Every structure is written in C-alpha cells, then in structure tokens.
Amino acid sequence: MVDISEGAVPAETDLKVIDEVLAQQNLPIPVMNVLIEYVLLRLDGKISKNYMMTIAAHWKRKKSPDCQRSDGNGMGRT
C-alpha cells in the first residue's frame, strides 16, 4: 500500500481491514496484493471492508486459477 499511496503510511483502519480479509478468506499473499490494488482502483483509493470481503469470497468460491496457482500473475476474475 505504501507504493500505491506514494510513500504515505497506510491508515491503521485500512491495515485492519486487509488483515481481517486475509485471515477470513485465506487467500495467497500474491492474490491478496492483486485484490488490494483492484479495490483501490475501483473505489478511487478507498478500502471498503464489505466490498473487499465480497470480492475475496467470490474469488475463493470460483477457485480462480490465480488463487490456486498463487504466483500473483493476472487479476483474478470477478
């Protein structure tokens, strides 16, 4: 998140949301990185817990090749 926010320290609330989504959905770290970037792009730089959790659960349910492969290539499918 520091890269995306041009070096600014991420808000504690954003980090808590990301940690919670990661813990609940158990996505591979490379997939989680894609999810964070995707959400930030879609929501104009904001982190929404409900939105992020919904997409993470959807990717997990679909068993996206990106979630299974976990090498971080690709965007996942929504």
Phi and psi restraints in degrees (range 20) as a CNS / XPLOR table:
assign (resid 1 and name C) (resid 2 and name N)
       (resid 2 and name CA) (resid 2 and name C) 1.0 -63.3 20.0 2
assign (resid 2 and name N) (resid 2 and name CA)
       (resid 2 and name C) (resid 3 and name N) 1.0 -39.4 20.0 2
assign (resid 2 and name C) (resid 3 and name N)
       (resid 3 and name CA) (resid 3 and name C) 1.0 -62.3 20.0 2
assign (resid 3 and name N) (resid 3 and name CA)
       (resid 3 and name C) (resid 4 and name N) 1.0 -44.1 20.0 2
assign (resid 3 and name C) (resid 4 and name N)
       (resid 4 and name CA) (resid 4 and name C) 1.0 -68.8 20.0 2
assign (resid 4 and name N) (resid 4 and name CA)
       (resid 4 and name C) (resid 5 and name N) 1.0 -35.5 20.0 2
assign (resid 4 and name C) (resid 5 and name N)
       (resid 5 and name CA) (resid 5 and name C) 1.0 -94.0 20.0 2
assign (resid 5 and name N) (resid 5 and name CA)
       (resid 5 and name C) (resid 6 and name N) 1.0 23.3 20.0 2
assign (resid 5 and name C) (resid 6 and name N)
       (resid 6 and name CA) (resid 6 and name C) 1.0 55.5 20.0 2
assign (resid 6 and name N) (resid 6 and name CA)
       (resid 6 and name C) (resid 7 and name N) 1.0 42.8 20.0 2
assign (resid 6 and name C) (resid 7 and name N)
       (resid 7 and name CA) (resid 7 and name C) 1.0 91.4 20.0 2
assign (resid 7 and name N) (resid 7 and name CA)
       (resid 7 and name C) (resid 8 and name N) 1.0 -7.3 20.0 2
assign (resid 7 and name C) (resid 8 and name N)
       (resid 8 and name CA) (resid 8 and name C) 1.0 -71.8 20.0 2
assign (resid 8 and name N) (resid 8 and name CA)
       (resid 8 and name C) (resid 9 and name N) 1.0 147.2 20.0 2
assign (resid 8 and name C) (resid 9 and name N)
       (resid 9 and name CA) (resid 9 and name C) 1.0 -73.4 20.0 2
assign (resid 9 and name N) (resid 9 and name CA)
       (resid 9 and name C) (resid 10 and name N) 1.0 129.7 20.0 2
assign (resid 9 and name C) (resid 10 and name N)
       (resid 10 and name CA) (resid 10 and name C) 1.0 -64.4 20.0 2
assign (resid 10 and name N) (resid 10 and name CA)
       (resid 10 and name C) (resid 11 and name N) 1.0 149.0 20.0 2
assign (resid 10 and name C) (resid 11 and name N)
       (resid 11 and name CA) (resid 11 and name C) 1.0 -65.7 20.0 2
assign (resid 11 and name N) (resid 11 and name CA)
       (resid 11 and name C) (resid 12 and name N) 1.0 143.4 20.0 2
assign (resid 11 and name C) (resid 12 and name N)
       (resid 12 and name CA) (resid 12 and name C) 1.0 -57.3 20.0 2
assign (resid 12 and name N) (resid 12 and name CA)
       (resid 12 and name C) (resid 13 and name N) 1.0 -38.4 20.0 2
assign (resid 12 and name C) (resid 13 and name N)
       (resid 13 and name CA) (resid 13 and name C) 1.0 -64.7 20.0 2
assign (resid 13 and name N) (resid 13 and name CA)
       (resid 13 and name C) (resid 14 and name N) 1.0 -38.2 20.0 2
assign (resid 13 and name C) (resid 14 and name N)
       (resid 14 and name CA) (resid 14 and name C) 1.0 -64.3 20.0 2
assign (resid 14 and name N) (resid 14 and name CA)
       (resid 14 and name C) (resid 15 and name N) 1.0 -42.2 20.0 2
assign (resid 14 and name C) (resid 15 and name N)
       (resid 15 and name CA) (resid 15 and name C) 1.0 -64.3 20.0 2
assign (resid 15 and name N) (resid 15 and name CA)
       (resid 15 and name C) (resid 16 and name N) 1.0 -37.8 20.0 2
assign (resid 15 and name C) (resid 16 and name N)
       (resid 16 and name CA) (resid 16 and name C) 1.0 -64.8 20.0 2
assign (resid 16 and name N) (resid 16 and name CA)
       (resid 16 and name C) (resid 17 and name N) 1.0 -41.1 20.0 2
assign (resid 16 and name C) (resid 17 and name N)
       (resid 17 and name CA) (resid 17 and name C) 1.0 -61.9 20.0 2
assign (resid 17 and name N) (resid 17 and name CA)
       (resid 17 and name C) (resid 18 and name N) 1.0 -46.6 20.0 2
assign (resid 17 and name C) (resid 18 and name N)
       (resid 18 and name CA) (resid 18 and name C) 1.0 -62.2 20.0 2
assign (resid 18 and name N) (resid 18 and name CA)
       (resid 18 and name C) (resid 19 and name N) 1.0 -44.6 20.0 2
assign (resid 18 and name C) (resid 19 and name N)
       (resid 19 and name CA) (resid 19 and name C) 1.0 -60.9 20.0 2
assign (resid 19 and name N) (resid 19 and name CA)
       (resid 19 and name C) (resid 20 and name N) 1.0 -41.3 20.0 2
assign (resid 19 and name C) (resid 20 and name N)
       (resid 20 and name CA) (resid 20 and name C) 1.0 -66.5 20.0 2
assign (resid 20 and name N) (resid 20 and name CA)
       (resid 20 and name C) (resid 21 and name N) 1.0 -43.4 20.0 2
assign (resid 20 and name C) (resid 21 and name N)
       (resid 21 and name CA) (resid 21 and name C) 1.0 -62.8 20.0 2
assign (resid 21 and name N) (resid 21 and name CA)
       (resid 21 and name C) (resid 22 and name N) 1.0 -44.1 20.0 2
assign (resid 21 and name C) (resid 22 and name N)
       (resid 22 and name CA) (resid 22 and name C) 1.0 -60.5 20.0 2
assign (resid 22 and name N) (resid 22 and name CA)
       (resid 22 and name C) (resid 23 and name N) 1.0 -44.7 20.0 2
assign (resid 22 and name C) (resid 23 and name N)
       (resid 23 and name CA) (resid 23 and name C) 1.0 -66.9 20.0 2
assign (resid 23 and name N) (resid 23 and name CA)
       (resid 23 and name C) (resid 24 and name N) 1.0 -41.2 20.0 2
assign (resid 23 and name C) (resid 24 and name N)
       (resid 24 and name CA) (resid 24 and name C) 1.0 -77.3 20.0 2
assign (resid 24 and name N) (resid 24 and name CA)
       (resid 24 and name C) (resid 25 and name N) 1.0 -37.5 20.0 2
assign (resid 24 and name C) (resid 25 and name N)
       (resid 25 and name CA) (resid 25 and name C) 1.0 -97.2 20.0 2
assign (resid 25 and name N) (resid 25 and name CA)
       (resid 25 and name C) (resid 26 and name N) 1.0 -17.9 20.0 2
assign (resid 25 and name C) (resid 26 and name N)
       (resid 26 and name CA) (resid 26 and name C) 1.0 53.7 20.0 2
assign (resid 26 and name N) (resid 26 and name CA)
       (resid 26 and name C) (resid 27 and name N) 1.0 45.3 20.0 2
assign (resid 26 and name C) (resid 27 and name N)
       (resid 27 and name CA) (resid 27 and name C) 1.0 -80.2 20.0 2
assign (resid 27 and name N) (resid 27 and name CA)
       (resid 27 and name C) (resid 28 and name N) 1.0 148.9 20.0 2
assign (resid 27 and name C) (resid 28 and name N)
       (resid 28 and name CA) (resid 28 and name C) 1.0 -60.3 20.0 2
assign (resid 28 and name N) (resid 28 and name CA)
       (resid 28 and name C) (resid 29 and name N) 1.0 148.2 20.0 2
assign (resid 28 and name C) (resid 29 and name N)
       (resid 29 and name CA) (resid 29 and name C) 1.0 -54.7 20.0 2
assign (resid 29 and name N) (resid 29 and name CA)
       (resid 29 and name C) (resid 30 and name N) 1.0 -44.6 20.0 2
assign (resid 29 and name C) (resid 30 and name N)
       (resid 30 and name CA) (resid 30 and name C) 1.0 -61.2 20.0 2
assign (resid 30 and name N) (resid 30 and name CA)
       (resid 30 and name C) (resid 31 and name N) 1.0 -36.0 20.0 2
assign (resid 30 and name C) (resid 31 and name N)
       (resid 31 and name CA) (resid 31 and name C) 1.0 -70.1 20.0 2
assign (resid 31 and name N) (resid 31 and name CA)
       (resid 31 and name C) (resid 32 and name N) 1.0 -39.5 20.0 2
assign (resid 31 and name C) (resid 32 and name N)
       (resid 32 and name CA) (resid 32 and name C) 1.0 -62.1 20.0 2
assign (resid 32 and name N) (resid 32 and name CA)
       (resid 32 and name C) (resid 33 and name N) 1.0 -39.4 20.0 2
assign (resid 32 and name C) (resid 33 and name N)
       (resid 33 and name CA) (resid 33 and name C) 1.0 -61.4 20.0 2
assign (resid 33 and name N) (resid 33 and name CA)
       (resid 33 and name C) (resid 34 and name N) 1.0 -41.9 20.0 2
assign (resid 33 and name C) (resid 34 and name N)
       (resid 34 and name CA) (resid 34 and name C) 1.0 -64.3 20.0 2
assign (resid 34 and name N) (resid 34 and name CA)
       (resid 34 and name C) (resid 35 and name N) 1.0 -41.9 20.0 2
assign (resid 34 and name C) (resid 35 and name N)
       (resid 35 and name CA) (resid 35 and name C) 1.0 -60.8 20.0 2
assign (resid 35 and name N) (resid 35 and name CA)
       (resid 35 and name C) (resid 36 and name N) 1.0 -44.6 20.0 2
assign (resid 35 and name C) (resid 36 and name N)
       (resid 36 and name CA) (resid 36 and name C) 1.0 -60.1 20.0 2
assign (resid 36 and name N) (resid 36 and name CA)
       (resid 36 and name C) (resid 37 and name N) 1.0 -48.7 20.0 2
assign (resid 36 and name C) (resid 37 and name N)
       (resid 37 and name CA) (resid 37 and name C) 1.0 -63.2 20.0 2
assign (resid 37 and name N) (resid 37 and name CA)
       (resid 37 and name C) (resid 38 and name N) 1.0 -41.7 20.0 2
assign (resid 37 and name C) (resid 38 and name N)
       (resid 38 and name CA) (resid 38 and name C) 1.0 -59.8 20.0 2
assign (resid 38 and name N) (resid 38 and name CA)
       (resid 38 and name C) (resid 39 and name N) 1.0 -47.5 20.0 2
assign (resid 38 and name C) (resid 39 and name N)
       (resid 39 and name CA) (resid 39 and name C) 1.0 -64.2 20.0 2
assign (resid 39 and name N) (resid 39 and name CA)
       (resid 39 and name C) (resid 40 and name N) 1.0 -44.3 20.0 2
assign (resid 39 and name C) (resid 40 and name N)
       (resid 40 and name CA) (resid 40 and name C) 1.0 -60.8 20.0 2
assign (resid 40 and name N) (resid 40 and name CA)
       (resid 40 and name C) (resid 41 and name N) 1.0 -39.4 20.0 2
assign (resid 40 and name C) (resid 41 and name N)
       (resid 41 and name CA) (resid 41 and name C) 1.0 -69.9 20.0 2
assign (resid 41 and name N) (resid 41 and name CA)
       (resid 41 and name C) (resid 42 and name N) 1.0 -42.3 20.0 2
assign (resid 41 and name C) (resid 42 and name N)
       (resid 42 and name CA) (resid 42 and name C) 1.0 -70.4 20.0 2
assign (resid 42 and name N) (resid 42 and name CA)
       (resid 42 and name C) (resid 43 and name N) 1.0 -31.8 20.0 2
assign (resid 42 and name C) (resid 43 and name N)
       (resid 43 and name CA) (resid 43 and name C) 1.0 -108.9 20.0 2
assign (resid 43 and name N) (resid 43 and name CA)
       (resid 43 and name C) (resid 44 and name N) 1.0 25.3 20.0 2
assign (resid 43 and name C) (resid 44 and name N)
       (resid 44 and name CA) (resid 44 and name C) 1.0 55.6 20.0 2
assign (resid 44 and name N) (resid 44 and name CA)
       (resid 44 and name C) (resid 45 and name N) 1.0 46.5 20.0 2
assign (resid 44 and name C) (resid 45 and name N)
       (resid 45 and name CA) (resid 45 and name C) 1.0 85.8 20.0 2
assign (resid 45 and name N) (resid 45 and name CA)
       (resid 45 and name C) (resid 46 and name N) 1.0 7.6 20.0 2
assign (resid 45 and name C) (resid 46 and name N)
       (resid 46 and name CA) (resid 46 and name C) 1.0 -104.4 20.0 2
assign (resid 46 and name N) (resid 46 and name CA)
       (resid 46 and name C) (resid 47 and name N) 1.0 153.7 20.0 2
assign (resid 46 and name C) (resid 47 and name N)
       (resid 47 and name CA) (resid 47 and name C) 1.0 -109.1 20.0 2
assign (resid 47 and name N) (resid 47 and name CA)
       (resid 47 and name C) (resid 48 and name N) 1.0 122.2 20.0 2
assign (resid 47 and name C) (resid 48 and name N)
       (resid 48 and name CA) (resid 48 and name C) 1.0 -115.4 20.0 2
assign (resid 48 and name N) (resid 48 and name CA)
       (resid 48 and name C) (resid 49 and name N) 1.0 121.0 20.0 2
assign (resid 48 and name C) (resid 49 and name N)
       (resid 49 and name CA) (resid 49 and name C) 1.0 -59.1 20.0 2
assign (resid 49 and name N) (resid 49 and name CA)
       (resid 49 and name C) (resid 50 and name N) 1.0 -48.7 20.0 2
assign (resid 49 and name C) (resid 50 and name N)
       (resid 50 and name CA) (resid 50 and name C) 1.0 -62.6 20.0 2
assign (resid 50 and name N) (resid 50 and name CA)
       (resid 50 and name C) (resid 51 and name N) 1.0 -44.2 20.0 2
assign (resid 50 and name C) (resid 51 and name N)
       (resid 51 and name CA) (resid 51 and name C) 1.0 -63.5 20.0 2
assign (resid 51 and name N) (resid 51 and name CA)
       (resid 51 and name C) (resid 52 and name N) 1.0 -47.0 20.0 2
assign (resid 51 and name C) (resid 52 and name N)
       (resid 52 and name CA) (resid 52 and name C) 1.0 -64.6 20.0 2
assign (resid 52 and name N) (resid 52 and name CA)
       (resid 52 and name C) (resid 53 and name N) 1.0 -41.7 20.0 2
assign (resid 52 and name C) (resid 53 and name N)
       (resid 53 and name CA) (resid 53 and name C) 1.0 -65.2 20.0 2
assign (resid 53 and name N) (resid 53 and name CA)
       (resid 53 and name C) (resid 54 and name N) 1.0 -39.9 20.0 2
assign (resid 53 and name C) (resid 54 and name N)
       (resid 54 and name CA) (resid 54 and name C) 1.0 -63.0 20.0 2
assign (resid 54 and name N) (resid 54 and name CA)
       (resid 54 and name C) (resid 55 and name N) 1.0 -46.3 20.0 2
assign (resid 54 and name C) (resid 55 and name N)
       (resid 55 and name CA) (resid 55 and name C) 1.0 -67.3 20.0 2
assign (resid 55 and name N) (resid 55 and name CA)
       (resid 55 and name C) (resid 56 and name N) 1.0 -42.4 20.0 2
assign (resid 55 and name C) (resid 56 and name N)
       (resid 56 and name CA) (resid 56 and name C) 1.0 -60.2 20.0 2
assign (resid 56 and name N) (resid 56 and name CA)
       (resid 56 and name C) (resid 57 and name N) 1.0 -44.7 20.0 2
assign (resid 56 and name C) (resid 57 and name N)
       (resid 57 and name CA) (resid 57 and name C) 1.0 -64.6 20.0 2
assign (resid 57 and name N) (resid 57 and name CA)
       (resid 57 and name C) (resid 58 and name N) 1.0 -38.3 20.0 2
assign (resid 57 and name C) (resid 58 and name N)
       (resid 58 and name CA) (resid 58 and name C) 1.0 -64.7 20.0 2
assign (resid 58 and name N) (resid 58 and name CA)
       (resid 58 and name C) (resid 59 and name N) 1.0 -46.4 20.0 2
assign (resid 58 and name C) (resid 59 and name N)
       (resid 59 and name CA) (resid 59 and name C) 1.0 -61.9 20.0 2
assign (resid 59 and name N) (resid 59 and name CA)
       (resid 59 and name C) (resid 60 and name N) 1.0 -39.8 20.0 2
assign (resid 59 and name C) (resid 60 and name N)
       (resid 60 and name CA) (resid 60 and name C) 1.0 -66.0 20.0 2
assign (resid 60 and name N) (resid 60 and name CA)
       (resid 60 and name C) (resid 61 and name N) 1.0 -45.5 20.0 2
assign (resid 60 and name C) (resid 61 and name N)
       (resid 61 and name CA) (resid 61 and name C) 1.0 -61.5 20.0 2
assign (resid 61 and name N) (resid 61 and name CA)
       (resid 61 and name C) (resid 62 and name N) 1.0 -41.4 20.0 2
assign (resid 61 and name C) (resid 62 and name N)
       (resid 62 and name CA) (resid 62 and name C) 1.0 -71.1 20.0 2
assign (resid 62 and name N) (resid 62 and name CA)
       (resid 62 and name C) (resid 63 and name N) 1.0 -13.5 20.0 2
assign (resid 62 and name C) (resid 63 and name N)
       (resid 63 and name CA) (resid 63 and name C) 1.0 51.4 20.0 2
assign (resid 63 and name N) (resid 63 and name CA)
       (resid 63 and name C) (resid 64 and name N) 1.0 50.3 20.0 2
assign (resid 63 and name C) (resid 64 and name N)
       (resid 64 and name CA) (resid 64 and name C) 1.0 -49.5 20.0 2
assign (resid 64 and name N) (resid 64 and name CA)
       (resid 64 and name C) (resid 65 and name N) 1.0 140.4 20.0 2
assign (resid 64 and name C) (resid 65 and name N)
       (resid 65 and name CA) (resid 65 and name C) 1.0 -53.9 20.0 2
assign (resid 65 and name N) (resid 65 and name CA)
       (resid 65 and name C) (resid 66 and name N) 1.0 -32.2 20.0 2
assign (resid 65 and name C) (resid 66 and name N)
       (resid 66 and name CA) (resid 66 and name C) 1.0 -66.6 20.0 2
assign (resid 66 and name N) (resid 66 and name CA)
       (resid 66 and name C) (resid 67 and name N) 1.0 -36.3 20.0 2
assign (resid 66 and name C) (resid 67 and name N)
       (resid 67 and name CA) (resid 67 and name C) 1.0 -71.1 20.0 2
assign (resid 67 and name N) (resid 67 and name CA)
       (resid 67 and name C) (resid 68 and name N) 1.0 -36.8 20.0 2
assign (resid 67 and name C) (resid 68 and name N)
       (resid 68 and name CA) (resid 68 and name C) 1.0 -75.4 20.0 2
assign (resid 68 and name N) (resid 68 and name CA)
       (resid 68 and name C) (resid 69 and name N) 1.0 -43.0 20.0 2
assign (resid 68 and name C) (resid 69 and name N)
       (resid 69 and name CA) (resid 69 and name C) 1.0 -75.0 20.0 2
assign (resid 69 and name N) (resid 69 and name CA)
       (resid 69 and name C) (resid 70 and name N) 1.0 -39.1 20.0 2
assign (resid 69 and name C) (resid 70 and name N)
       (resid 70 and name CA) (resid 70 and name C) 1.0 56.9 20.0 2
assign (resid 70 and name N) (resid 70 and name CA)
       (resid 70 and name C) (resid 71 and name N) 1.0 29.9 20.0 2
assign (resid 70 and name C) (resid 71 and name N)
       (resid 71 and name CA) (resid 71 and name C) 1.0 -96.8 20.0 2
assign (resid 71 and name N) (resid 71 and name CA)
       (resid 71 and name C) (resid 72 and name N) 1.0 -0.4 20.0 2
assign (resid 71 and name C) (resid 72 and name N)
       (resid 72 and name CA) (resid 72 and name C) 1.0 85.4 20.0 2
assign (resid 72 and name N) (resid 72 and name CA)
       (resid 72 and name C) (resid 73 and name N) 1.0 -2.1 20.0 2
assign (resid 72 and name C) (resid 73 and name N)
       (resid 73 and name CA) (resid 73 and name C) 1.0 -80.5 20.0 2
assign (resid 73 and name N) (resid 73 and name CA)
       (resid 73 and name C) (resid 74 and name N) 1.0 133.3 20.0 2
assign (resid 73 and name C) (resid 74 and name N)
       (resid 74 and name CA) (resid 74 and name C) 1.0 94.8 20.0 2
assign (resid 74 and name N) (resid 74 and name CA)
       (resid 74 and name C) (resid 75 and name N) 1.0 171.9 20.0 2
assign (resid 74 and name C) (resid 75 and name N)
       (resid 75 and name CA) (resid 75 and name C) 1.0 -105.9 20.0 2
assign (resid 75 and name N) (resid 75 and name CA)
       (resid 75 and name C) (resid 76 and name N) 1.0 -4.3 20.0 2
assign (resid 75 and name C) (resid 76 and name N)
       (resid 76 and name CA) (resid 76 and name C) 1.0 75.9 20.0 2
assign (resid 76 and name N) (resid 76 and name CA)
       (resid 76 and name C) (resid 77 and name N) 1.0 166.7 20.0 2
assign (resid 76 and name C) (resid 77 and name N)
       (resid 77 and name CA) (resid 77 and name C) 1.0 -119.1 20.0 2
assign (resid 77 and name N) (resid 77 and name CA)
       (resid 77 and name C) (resid 78 and name N) 1.0 132.6 20.0 2
